[in-house]
Structure formats: structure tokens, C-alpha cells
Amino acid sequence: MTFVAGALAVLAAAFIKGAVAFGFPLVATPLLALAVGVKTAVAVSILPNIVMDSVQLVRRARRWPPCAACSR
């Protein structure tokens, strides 16, 4: 039951991050803390947050044109 509640918390937070592009830790940590302890909630929410931020960084890096000042 704890696993299901944690998974739902992470999915809800991921949905909100996808909708507004921020807020994953703000939603995931308190929701996870309802199912498990606060220390565990922080530890569990770090990995998905790093993964999602890395994916966004890679996607954005492809779209950005090189800066004019950097090519001098």
C-alpha cells in the first residue's frame, strides 16, 4: 500500500511539473511524506527530480542557438 501511495504521489507531481514546468519537489515531497517519513520522502524524490531536470536540460540545449558572443 505504501508503494502505491508513493507511486501516485510521484505521478501527480510529475503531471504538475509537465503542466507548468516546475513544482515537482514542492508537490512530491509533502505527498510522499504522508506515506513514508520525511527523510525518506526527500531521499526518494531526489532521483526522479534529477532525471526530469536532466531531460529538460537536454531538450532545451538542442533548441538554443549558439550565442553570438561565445563564437568570438
CYANA upper distance limits for C-alpha pairs under 8 A (distance plus 0.5 A):
  1 MET  CA      5 ALA  CA      6.79
  2 THR  CA      6 GLY  CA      6.59
  2 THR  CA     35 ALA  CA      6.37
  2 THR  CA     36 VAL  CA      7.75
  3 PHE  CA      7 ALA  CA      6.56
  4 VAL  CA      8 LEU  CA      6.63
  5 ALA  CA      9 ALA  CA      6.66
  5 ALA  CA     32 LEU  CA      8.08
  5 ALA  CA     35 ALA  CA      6.76
  6 GLY  CA     10 VAL  CA      6.76
  6 GLY  CA     31 LEU  CA      8.19
  6 GLY  CA     32 LEU  CA      6.02
  6 GLY  CA     35 ALA  CA      6.92
  6 GLY  CA     36 VAL  CA      8.44
  7 ALA  CA     11 LEU  CA      6.62
  8 LEU  CA     12 ALA  CA      6.53
  9 ALA  CA     13 ALA  CA      6.68
  9 ALA  CA     27 VAL  CA      8.38
  9 ALA  CA     28 ALA  CA      6.27
  9 ALA  CA     31 LEU  CA      6.00
  9 ALA  CA     32 LEU  CA      6.47
 10 VAL  CA     14 ALA  CA      6.51
 10 VAL  CA     28 ALA  CA      6.09
 10 VAL  CA     32 LEU  CA      8.15
 10 VAL  CA     45 SER  CA      8.17
 11 LEU  CA     15 PHE  CA      6.60
 12 ALA  CA     16 ILE  CA      6.87
 12 ALA  CA     27 VAL  CA      8.34
 12 ALA  CA     28 ALA  CA      8.10
 13 ALA  CA     17 LYS  CA      6.66
 13 ALA  CA     23 GLY  CA      7.77
 13 ALA  CA     24 PHE  CA      5.47
 13 ALA  CA     25 PRO  CA      8.03
 13 ALA  CA     27 VAL  CA      5.78
 13 ALA  CA     28 ALA  CA      5.66
 14 ALA  CA     18 GLY  CA      6.57
 14 ALA  CA     24 PHE  CA      6.55
 15 PHE  CA     19 ALA  CA      6.69
 16 ILE  CA     20 VAL  CA      6.64
 16 ILE  CA     21 ALA  CA      8.06
 16 ILE  CA     22 PHE  CA      8.01
 16 ILE  CA     23 GLY  CA      7.30
 16 ILE  CA     24 PHE  CA      7.43
 17 LYS  CA     21 ALA  CA      5.19
 17 LYS  CA     22 PHE  CA      5.28
 17 LYS  CA     23 GLY  CA      5.98
 17 LYS  CA     24 PHE  CA      5.82
 18 GLY  CA     22 PHE  CA      8.11
 23 GLY  CA     27 VAL  CA      6.69
 24 PHE  CA     28 ALA  CA      6.25
 24 PHE  CA     49 ASN  CA      7.36
 25 PRO  CA     29 THR  CA      6.07
 25 PRO  CA     45 SER  CA      7.31
 25 PRO  CA     46 ILE  CA      8.48
 25 PRO  CA     49 ASN  CA      7.58
 26 LEU  CA     30 PRO  CA      7.68
 27 VAL  CA     31 LEU  CA      6.84
 28 ALA  CA     32 LEU  CA      6.36
 28 ALA  CA     41 ALA  CA      8.48
 28 ALA  CA     45 SER  CA      7.01
 29 THR  CA     33 ALA  CA      6.48
 29 THR  CA     38 VAL  CA      8.18
 29 THR  CA     41 ALA  CA      6.01
 29 THR  CA     42 VAL  CA      6.42
 29 THR  CA     45 SER  CA      6.83
 30 PRO  CA     34 LEU  CA      6.96
 30 PRO  CA     38 VAL  CA      8.40
 30 PRO  CA     41 ALA  CA      8.12
 31 LEU  CA     35 ALA  CA      7.58
 32 LEU  CA     36 VAL  CA      6.53
 32 LEU  CA     37 GLY  CA      8.35
 32 LEU  CA     38 VAL  CA      8.24
 32 LEU  CA     41 ALA  CA      5.62
 33 ALA  CA     37 GLY  CA      5.74
 33 ALA  CA     38 VAL  CA      5.38
 33 ALA  CA     40 THR  CA      8.10
 33 ALA  CA     41 ALA  CA      5.72
 36 VAL  CA     40 THR  CA      6.89
 36 VAL  CA     41 ALA  CA      6.82
 37 GLY  CA     41 ALA  CA      6.57
 38 VAL  CA     42 VAL  CA      6.74
 39 LYS  CA     43 ALA  CA      6.75
 40 THR  CA     44 VAL  CA      6.46
 41 ALA  CA     45 SER  CA      6.53
 42 VAL  CA     46 ILE  CA      6.83
 43 ALA  CA     47 LEU  CA      8.15
 44 VAL  CA     48 PRO  CA      8.29
 45 SER  CA     49 ASN  CA      6.78
 46 ILE  CA     50 ILE  CA      6.73
 47 LEU  CA     51 VAL  CA      6.77
 48 PRO  CA     52 MET  CA      6.58
 49 ASN  CA     53 ASP  CA      6.57
 50 ILE  CA     54 SER  CA      6.52
 51 VAL  CA     55 VAL  CA      6.78
 52 MET  CA     56 GLN  CA      6.79
 53 ASP  CA     57 LEU  CA      6.61
 54 SER  CA     58 VAL  CA      6.72
 55 VAL  CA     59 ARG  CA      6.72
 56 GLN  CA     60 ARG  CA      6.58
 57 LEU  CA     61 ALA  CA      6.51
 58 VAL  CA     62 ARG  CA      7.08
 59 ARG  CA     63 ARG  CA      7.45
 60 ARG  CA     64 TRP  CA      6.85
 66 PRO  CA     70 CYS  CA      7.77
 66 PRO  CA     71 SER  CA      8.11
 67 CYS  CA     71 SER  CA      7.34
 68 ALA  CA     72 ARG  CA      7.75
